[in-house]
Amino acid sequence: MKIEKLIETIKKLRHPLHGCDWDKKQTHKSLMKYVIEEAYEVVDAIDEESEANLKEELGDLLLQIVLHSEIASENKNFNFDDVVVEINNKMIRRHPHVFKNKKILNDEELKNQWELIKKKEKDKNYNNTYFPKINKTQSALLQALEISKVAKKYNFDWENYDGPLNKMQEEILEIQNELKKRNKKLQNIELEIGDLLFSIVNLCKHLEINPEIAMIKANNKFIKRFKSMLNQFKNKQDFIKSSMKKKNQSWKKIKKL
C-alpha cells in the first residue's frame, strides 16, 4: 500500500544514524504548530476551490499525522495502524443507524444521536465541572464557540439570532462609554471588546456559521482587495504618500468590482 511507503519514508527520515537531523529531533510538542498550519492551509485550498492545492495540502496534513504516529511508535505508545483502527471504530460506534439498526434518521435526529453518543464517551473522563475540557490549542474564536454551545445545553441562550444581535449593540455602547471616560483604562476596554467578540461568536452559532472560517474568508477578502487597490497606484511609496481620501475612493471602487 502507498501509505506504507509514506510510513517507511518517515521511519528513514527519523533513523537515529542515517536520518535527517531536523526530522530526528521533532517531538509532539515541536510539531504542534505545523498541524494547525497545515489544517488551515487545507481550509484555504477548499475556499479557493483548487483541487490541485487541496490534494497537496491534504498530503501535508497527512504527513503530520504520520509523523506524530511514528513518534508515538518509537515511544512504544501507539502506531499509525492504531490511529486508523481508533477512528474507524469511532465512526462505526457513532453511526449505529448505518452499521447496527439500519434506521433512517432526519438531520436533527442524526445530530442529537451524534451528540448523545459523544457525551457518553466523554462522560468516562468527565471532571464534574459545568464545562468539559476546552481545547486550549484551538483559536480563541473556536473556544468561545464551544463555550457557548455548552451554555446552550444548559438552556442559557437566546431563542434566535436577534438576541446576540441586540447584545452586540449593547457591547458596542459599553465600549464607547469606556472610551469617553477621562481616565479610561485599556484593561476595561479590552474586556468590553472581548465581550463584543463573544457576542459575535454567539451570532455565528445561531446562524450555523463557523466564526473561524468566517474570519479566514474576511482576511483573504481584505488581502485580495488591498492588493487590487495597491495596483491602482504607481508603487508602494505612491500609495503610502497618498491622502486617506484618495485611498478611500480607491477602496470603494475595488469593493464594487
N, C-alpha and C positions, 0 to 999 in steps of 0.2 A: 504493500500500500504506500501511496505517496506521503501520507502523514508520518509513516515510519521512517522515511528518508529524511524528513524535516527533523524528527526527533534525534536521528543519528547525527545529523549535521550539528545540532545544538550540543550533543554529547562531545563531539570532536572539538567544538569551539571552547568548551569548558574543561577539556582534558588538562589535568594538573601540570603535565610536562610539555605537551605539544599544542595546547590550545591558544586562544587569543587572550592576551593579558587583560584587555578590557572586560571581555565576557567572563573570564575566570573569577574576577573579583566582585561580580554583581551579586546582590542579595535581594531578598523580597523587598526590603525597605528601599534599597537604592533604585529599584526598578519601578517603584510606586508611581512616580510622576509620568513615566513613559506609558503605563497602562491608561492613565487618564488622558494623556495627549493623543494616543492612538484612537481611543474611543471617540474623542471629539473630532478627529480627522475623518473617522467613518461617518459621523453625522454631517460634516461638511460635504463629503462626497455624495451623500444621499441628497442633501439640499441642492447641490449643483447638478443633480441628475446625470452624473457622469459614471457610467457603468465601468469604464476603464479604471478611473480613480477609485471607485468603490471596491473593485477586485483587489487592487493594490493595498488599499487601507485595511481591508478585512484580513489580508495576509499579514500586515504589520501587527494587527491586533492579535491574530493567532500566534504570531511569534512570541508575544508577551506571555500568552497562556502556556505555551510550550516551555519557555524559559523558566517560569515560576514552577511548573510541574517538574522540570529537571532538577532545579534547586531542591525542591522538596524530596525528590527521589534520592538525591545524594545524601540528604539528611535522614533517610530511612523513614520518611513520614508518609508520602503517597507518590504516585506517578501519574502520567498523563492518562493511562487507561482507567485509573481510579476516578479521575475527574470526569471522564466520559460516562462511566458507569453511574456515578453520582447524579449527574444531570439527567441522564436517561431515565433512571428510577424516579427522579423527582417529577419529570414530565408525565410519566405513566401514573404516578400517585395522584397528581393534581388534575388529571383528566379521566376520572372514573366513568364519565358519560361516553367515553370513546373506548376505553380498554376494559371496562368492567360491566356496567349495567346497560350500555348501549341506549342511553336515554337522550332524547332531543331536548335541548335547553335553549331558551332565548338569551339575548346578550346580558340582561340583568341577572338572570339565574346563573349564567356562567361566571359573571363577576363575583356574585355572592358565594358561589361554590369555591372559587379560587381563594377568596379571602378567608373563608372558614377553614379550609384545609391548611392554608399557610399559617393561620393563627394557631391551629392545633400543633403544627410543627414547631413554631416558635415558643409556645407555652412551656415546652420542656425546659427552656432556659430563661423563662420569664422572671424578672427580678422584683416583682411585686410593686413596681412603680407605675404611675399612670402612663408614662411614655416608654415604649420599648427603646432599646439602644439605637440612637440616631447614628447613622454612618457619618463619622467626622471627616472622612475623606471626600464626601460629596461637597459640592459648592454650597454656599450659604443659602442660595435660592432653592436648591433641591431639599436641603434640610428643613427649610421653612415650609415647603410643600408637604413633607412627611409629617411635620408637627401639626399642621392644620388638618391633615387627614385624620390624625389621632383624635384631635379635638372634635371633629365631626362625628366620630364613632361614639363619643360621649354626649352627642346631641348638643354640643356647644358650637353652633354655626348658624349662619344666616340661611333663610329659606331659599333665596335665589341671589343672583349677581348684583341686585340693587343694594344689598347690604354692604358688601365690600366697596362698591362704587361710592356710596354715601360716606363710608368710613375713610376713603381716600381723600374726599373733600375736607373732612374733619381734620385729618392729619396734616393736610396742606396748610390749613388755617393755624394749626398749632406751630408749625414750622415758621410761618410768617410772624406769629406772635413772639416767638423766641428771638427772631431776627430783629424785631422792633425794640427789644429791651436794651436799655442803656448799657447795662453790664451783662451783655449776652455771653453765655458760656458755650464753648464749642462742644463740650460733652453732652449738654442738653439738646443742642441742635442735632448732633449725631444720633441720639436716641430717637428723636422725633422722625428723622429721615428713615431710621430703621423701622419704625412703626409704619411709615408710609410704604416702604418696600414690602413689609409683611402683608399689608392690606392688598397690594398689587398681586402678590402671590396667591392670596385667597381668591381674588377675582379670577385669576388663571385657573384655579382649581374648579370654581363654579362653571367656567366656560370649557373645562376639559382641555386646557392648553398647558403644555409643559413650559414653565417660565424660563428654564434654561435654554430650550430650543428657541423660544421667542427672542431671548436676549442675543443668542448667536446670530439669528437671522437679522436682527436690528443692527448688530455690529457689522455684519457683512454688507448690509444695505448702505450703511453710513460710509464704509470704506470705498465701495463702488461709486457712490455719488461724489465723495470727496475727490477721488482720482479724476472723475469726469470734470469736476469743477476746476481742478488744477490745470487740466488740458486747455481750458479757455484762456489761460494767461500765458505770457511769453515763456516764463520759467518760474522756479520756486521763489526767487527773490522778488520778482514782479508781483507775485501773489502776496507775499509777506508784507510788502510795502503798500499794497493797495488798500483803499479805505474799506471799513466794515460795510459801508453802504453798497459798494461795488461787489463785495463778496456775497452779501445777502441777495443781491439781484441775480448773481450768477447761480447761487444755491437754489433760489426759487425756480429759475429756468430749468435747472437739472432735475428738480423734483417733478416737473411736468412731463418729462420725457418717458 
